[in-house]
Amino acid sequence: MDPTSPQVACFEAGIKFGSLYHQFAGTPVSPDSADSLARAMEEAIENQPHCVAVTVSVREEPLRAAIDESGADYTELTGRFLDVSMTIDYEGCVVETSMAMEDGYPLMQVDSVVNPSQ
């Protein structure tokens, strides 16, 4: 049985999150570079098929706290510093997704699926 458009759209969202997270995790980041890194992440992921929009926000308070604790001028990027939302459109099926911290873990989730053919 072939997957449905909503299933493929959700799969595509997962691929984009995996790419975003694993491509950029470990990147050196500081408050001065946070905005440019967030824009680079958005632009890189928006290049992928079916990706309509990506918004990446760096959570500056936890970022500054991590830097203060380490005594360095930067730290490594992890999910705890990011809020992400994505819109995927596969054959008219639109999936809204997000990633945010929940109980100390960066949770990636499907927020809504709109399938006009149903």
N, C-alpha and C positions, 0 to 999 in steps of 0.2 A: 504494500500500500504506500503510495506517495505521501509525503508530509503535506499538511495543509499550509496555506499562506501564513496564518498566525504562528504555526510551529516554526516555519522557516524564518520568519521575522524575529521571533524570540531567540532562535539559534544564532542568527546574525548579530543580535544584541550581545549575546554571550561572547561571541568571537571578538567583537569590538572591545568589550570590557577586558577580556584576557589580554588582548594586544596592548591596550592602554596601560593596564596595571603592570604587566611583566616587561614591557618595553622600557618603562620609565622608573620602575622601582629601583632604588639604589642611586639614582641620579643625585649628585650634590645639589643642595638647594639652600638658599638663604632668603631672608626677607627681601633683599635687593633683587634677587633673581626669580622670585616666586611668580610674579605676573608674567614674565616672558616665558618661563617654563610652562605655565598653564596654557598660554596661547599656543605654544609649540605642540603641546599635547592635543589641544583641540584641532589644530590644523592637520596634524598627522592622522588622527582618527577619522576626520571628515573626508579624507582621501579614499577611504574604503567604500566598497559598493554598498548601496542602500542606506548609507548614513546621511541623514538630513541635517542634523545639528548635534553639536557637542558643547557642553559648558563645563569648564573645570574651574573650581575655586580652591585656592590654597587657604587652609585654616591657619591664619597667622598666629593666633594665640598659642596653640600647641606647638607650632613651629618654633616660635621664639623661646618657649619654655624648654624644648629639647636642646636648642642651641645653648641656652644659658646653663643647662645641666652638664653639657659636654665640655664647655669652656672653649669650643672652637667657634669659627665664624660661620659655619654651615653645618648641615646634617644631611643624612641620606633620606631621600624621599620615600615615604611609605604611605599606605592607604589612610593612616590616621590623620594625615595632613590634608586630605582631599575630600571635596564634595564634588560629585560628577553627575551630570544628567545627559541623556542621549535620546535622540529621536531616530528611529529606524523606520523606513518605509519600504516594504517589500510587496510589490504588485498591489499597491493601494491599502495594504494592511499596515497600520501605523502602531508602532510599539514605543511607549514612553518608559524609560528606565532611569534608575538613579543608583548612586553609591554614596553611602554616608556611614558614619561610625554608629554602631549599635553594640552596646555592652563591650566596648573595647575592640571591636572587630569591624573592618571595612566590609559592610554588607552591600552586595550588588543585587538589585532586584528589579523585577518587571512591575511597573506602577500601573500601566493600563495597556490594553490591546483594543484597538478599534479596527474592526473588520467590516467594511461597508457591504460586503457580499452576504452578510448574515443578517 
